[in-house]
Amino acid sequence: MPTAAFPDDSRPLYTVGQVAELVGVQQAFLRRLDQYDVVSPARSDGAQRRYSRNDIGRVEAALDLIGEGITLAGVRRVFELQAEVNALKAELARERARRR
């Protein structure tokens, strides 16, 4: 029996209004996150922002960092460094697996 496919966490399904309501922020704040390249949602055919569950998680992580006093530019840099660390961890894991 076929089952309905559930969208994955990277599928852009949510509007800026929906996300603003979900996380309790103003829509202008979400646009500001996009302006600073902290969270860059996909765009619909009509150029409207569409957020995935992953994007919403990044918004929530950004809010946590902002709550600790980090600026938007700082949040962007933290995210860049986290991505770099994750890439290095993956590279290290591949190298360890290759050596076995």
C-alpha positions in Angstrom: 0.0 0.0 0.0 1.6 3.3 -1.0 2.0 5.9 1.7 1.8 9.7 1.3 5.1 11.3 1.0 5.9 13.8 3.7 8.0 16.8 2.6 11.5 16.8 3.8 12.9 19.4 6.2 14.5 21.3 3.3 11.3 21.8 1.3 10.3 25.5 1.3 6.6 25.4 2.4 6.1 28.2 4.9 5.4 31.9 4.2 7.0 34.7 6.0 3.8 35.4 7.9 3.5 31.8 9.0 7.1 31.7 10.2 6.7 35.0 12.0 3.7 33.6 13.9 5.4 30.3 14.6 8.5 31.8 16.2 6.9 34.9 17.6 8.7 37.7 15.6 7.8 40.4 13.3 7.9 39.8 9.5 10.4 42.7 9.2 12.8 40.8 11.5 12.7 37.8 9.1 13.4 40.1 6.2 16.3 41.5 8.1 17.7 38.0 8.7 17.5 37.5 4.9 19.2 40.9 4.3 22.1 39.9 6.5 22.4 36.4 4.9 21.6 34.8 8.3 18.6 32.9 6.9 18.1 32.9 3.2 14.8 31.3 2.3 13.8 30.1 -1.1 11.6 32.3 -3.3 8.3 31.3 -4.9 7.6 32.1 -8.6 6.2 35.4 -7.4 9.4 36.2 -5.5 7.8 35.6 -2.1 10.0 34.1 0.7 9.3 30.5 1.4 10.9 28.9 4.5 11.7 25.2 5.1 11.7 23.5 8.5 15.5 23.8 8.4 15.2 27.6 7.8 12.9 27.8 10.8 15.5 26.0 12.9 18.1 28.6 11.8 15.7 31.4 12.7 15.3 29.9 16.2 19.1 29.4 16.5 19.6 33.0 15.4 17.1 34.2 18.0 19.0 32.3 20.7 22.3 33.9 19.7 20.7 37.4 19.5 19.3 36.8 23.0 22.9 36.3 24.1 23.8 39.7 22.7 25.3 38.7 19.4 24.7 41.1 16.4 23.2 39.8 13.1 26.7 40.0 11.5 28.0 38.0 14.4 25.2 35.4 14.0 26.1 35.1 10.3 29.7 34.5 11.3 28.8 31.9 13.9 26.7 30.0 11.3 29.6 30.2 8.8 32.0 28.8 11.4 29.5 26.0 12.4 29.3 25.0 8.7 33.1 25.0 8.5 33.4 22.8 11.6 30.8 20.4 10.2 32.6 20.2 6.9 35.9 19.5 8.7 34.3 16.8 10.9 32.9 15.1 7.8 36.3 15.3 6.1 37.9 13.8 9.2 35.4 11.0 9.3 36.0 10.2 5.7 39.7 10.1 6.3 39.4 7.9 9.3 37.1 5.5 7.3 39.6 5.5 4.4 42.4 4.5 6.8 40.5 1.5 8.2 
